[in-house]
Amino acid sequence: MSGFEVERRDKENISCLYVKGFLDAHTAPQFEEAIQNLVDEERFKIIVNLCDLTYISSAGLGVFMGFIEDIRSKGGDLKLSNMTSKVYKVFDLLGFPNLYEIYEDENEAVDKYQKA
């Protein structure tokens, strides 16, 4: 049991997803559903806060890749925040910092959306 959870909090037009536990092939569909719900509701300004993410596999990374073009084509973005150094290394290894805006703190990502 990975104890995986995705919690959503909306701040005006910005939606934050808080991801906790292990994001792998077993839990990726749950994460995918959380993002799909936002897209279905036309909420395209998304921040994924990863402060409680302990592990991510290629299946978990694939969820991000699966949505990013669609979200950006609709004028939104998927920003990442609060990664542990262990999780950041995985993202960095796969070149994610070139594709995604990664913030140390969620508030920085919120500010960036509000200034855009």
N, C-alpha and C positions, 0 to 999 in steps of 0.2 A: 504494500500500500504506500503510495507516494505522498498521500496527503495533499494532492494538487487542488488548488483553488484559483478561481478568477473572480475578482470582485470588481464591480463597476461603480464609479461615482461620476456624475455629470456636474460640470462647473460651467453654467451658462451654455455656450455652444461648443465646449470642449469636453470630451469624454476621456476619463482615465480608467485604464484597466490595471488592476493590481494582481500580478501573477505570483503565485506562491508554490513552492515545492519543486517537483520534478516535471519538466516539460519534455515529454518523449513521445514515442509512437502511440502509447496508450492514452495519453492525456491531450495530445495535439488536437483531436476533434473537439474537445471541450473549449479549448482556446479559440479554435477556428470558428466555432459557433458564436462565441462572445463577440468576435470581430464582425462576423456576418450580420449579427443582430444590429450592430452600429451602422453598418452599410445599408441594411434594409430600412433603418430609421433615418437615413440620409444624414448621419452624423459622421463627418469625414475628418474632423480635427480630433485626432486620437493620440493619446500619450499612453505608452505601456510602461508602467513603473515596475521594475524588476528587482526591487530591494530584497524581496523574500524568495527570489528564484534561486534554488540551490543547484539545479542542473538543467542543461538544455541539450537536446540531441538534434541531429540533422532534421528529423521530422518536425521538431519545434521550430527550427529556423525556417523550414519550408513554409510554415504558416505565414510568417512575415512576408516572404517572397511572393506567396500566392495572392496577397491583397494589395501590395504597394502600388502597382501600376494602376489598378482600378481606382484606388483611393485618390491618387495624385491626378488622375484624369478627370476627377470630379472636383478638383480644386482643394483637396484636403492633403493631409500627410499623416504619417505614422512616425511619431517621435518616441525615442526610448530614453528612459531615465533611471537613475539610482541603481545601476548595475554593480554587482560585486566585482572585484578584480578577476576572480576566477571565471565568471560568466563573460565579462568583457573580453578576456583572452580568446574565448571561443568565437565571439562575434568578430574580433579583430583578425583572427586567423583566416576567416572567410571573407574579409574585405568589407564587412558591414559598415564600418565607419565612413567608407566612401559613398555608401548608398543611403544611409540613414543619419539623421541628426541625433546624436547621443549626448544627453545632458547628465551632469553629476546629480542635479537636483530637479525634481519635478517642477518646482516653481519657475525655474529658468525656461523650461519648455512651455509652460503656460504663458509667460511673458512674451516669448517669441511668437506664439499664435496671436496674442492680443495686439502686438505691434504690427503684425503682417497686414 
